Amino acid sequence: MWALPVSTFGFDRLLRNRRGNVAMMYALVAPILVFGGGAAIDYGRAAQIHTKLNAAADAAALAALTPAMLQQSSSVAQAAAVSMFNGLTEGIPGLTAHATQVTVTVTPGATTLIRDVSVTYSSSVDTIFAQVLGKSALSVSGFSQASAQAPPNIDFYVLLDNSPSMALPATQAGITQMQNLTPDETLMTDAGSGGCAFACHQSSGNNSDTAGNPCTDGTSPTQTGTSPAHKTVPNAYCASKHGAQIDNYALARKNNITLRLDELNSGVSTLLQTASATASSTVFATPPKYRFSIYSMDSLWQIGLNPLMALTANYTSGWTSASANFGVMEMYSNNSLCTTSACTAGGPTNPSGDVATDYDNSLKTLNQTSSIPNPGNGTNQSGDTPQEVLFIVTDGVEDEGNRTIQAINDLGSAPKGNSSGTNWCTTIKSRGVKIAILYTDYLAVPSNSFYVSNVAPIQSDIGPALQACASPGLFYDAAIGSDLGAALSALFAAVTQPGHLTQ
């Protein structure tokens, strides 16, 4: 027998013909695409509802840790958390009816001040498309944990930077005004293109740092001509009959220019008022007890700490009296320390040179247990002592004796340059003392040669170094124009905050 070739019957052409294949494939795949898209919608909807449930669990955990709840029993706090969770989830569309279960556990921590809360929930979300496949609901679950402590008793030690850089005007307008008031200082020093923005306080007069400033009798030197090559300005100084020539600090005061230091002074008052209001609040059955002591970094010829207010529970009235003594540190002349309490000599008689911002000596002294003792838990239990917190307010520029300006490093991770080799932040924190830092941003003065040469190159290092010094969560950056009182109050709240999520 014989057979005709397959091609005779056109089978080969039939196999090669692909017209209609797309329609056939779509018919086969369409159900999968429909159910796949539907499943994506169901799961996306469930994810959105899951997010809302997690937020409700977080809110419920914190509801058991409010100041009022910390004064109640664990059972009352537990009921408050359950009520909060149910109230927030009751109206969520898509939840399967009567499927939501929540469990709240409230346990005391290591001390009587501490309370821990955990919220665990399970529920399900109704499906739309997956019901065709017999899946009527998708399960969801989650948990939240939080911890809080009733406000502890705390002793605060406030270290205020009063170096000349803190005597910069508080605003750009103030900086410009100071520069316009001191044009002769530029002629004397060739320092940039504008006058001096720093309101420096110095005991010596009739020098390049006071050139052209008014005399104490209110008159001003009469200028004639321009600066010759040897950098002198004719008649730039006050004659003896007109009295001494005022420095830039007095010049700023004469023109009512607000300095960063002035903002800090009033900001401390706001901080202390906030603490007093918290301590006298009726929210707590046993209000916390606070005490404050306040120091500046230097004063006159003293190197290191200058105590402004001793540790006291009467801190608001104490600061009202002590604040009058808080001002920029006095120098004999620019970059020259006073060598006597009367500030009558400086310069070559003081071989250490400029020591304007001395973190080493300040922190070394504060680390002594006679200054800041080892902290307790801050409870009212017999034998317990307050917690200890060091508040530092600074622009973070270190200047400790050899005129090497650098970003603060004794407060950072790696001491270098002219520091003592001791990382005082680490040393202090290792004793259990918390460190809270308010960074008052160093205002840029690009027309000042000192700023351009010494500060601008390291300015980006300052914030990270200060943050490394601070205890976790206790660093605040107060940018130009910030309300320092509000910033200090926010930092105070961070130190004493009762409740926070842990997971």
Buried (B, 14 or more C-beta within 10 A) or exposed (E): EEEEEEEEEEEEEEEEEEEEEEEEEEEEEEEEEEBEEBBEBBBEBBEEBBEBBBBBBBBBBBBBBBBEBBBBEBEBBBBBBBEBBEEBBEEBEBBBEEBBEBBBBBEEEEBBBBBBBBBBBBBBBBBEBBEEEEEEBBEBEBBBBBBBBBBBBBBBBBBBBBBBBBBBBBBBEBBBBBBEBBBBBBBBBEBBEBBBBBBBBBBBBBBBBBBBBBBEEEEBBEBEEEBEEEEBBEBBBBEEEBBBBBBBBBBBBEEEBBBBBBBBBBBBBBBBBBBBEBBEEEEBEEBBBBBBBBBBBBBBBBBBBBBBBEBBEEBBEBBEEBBEEBBBBBBBBBBBBBBEEEBEBBEEEBEEBBBBBBBBBBBBBBBEEEBBBEBBBBBEEEEBBBBBBBBBBBBBBBBBBEEEBBBBBBBBEEBEEBBBEBBBBBBBBEEEBBBBBBBBBBBBBEBBBBBBEBBBEBBEBBBBBBBBBBBEEBBBBBEEEBBBBBBBBBBBEBBBEBBBBEE
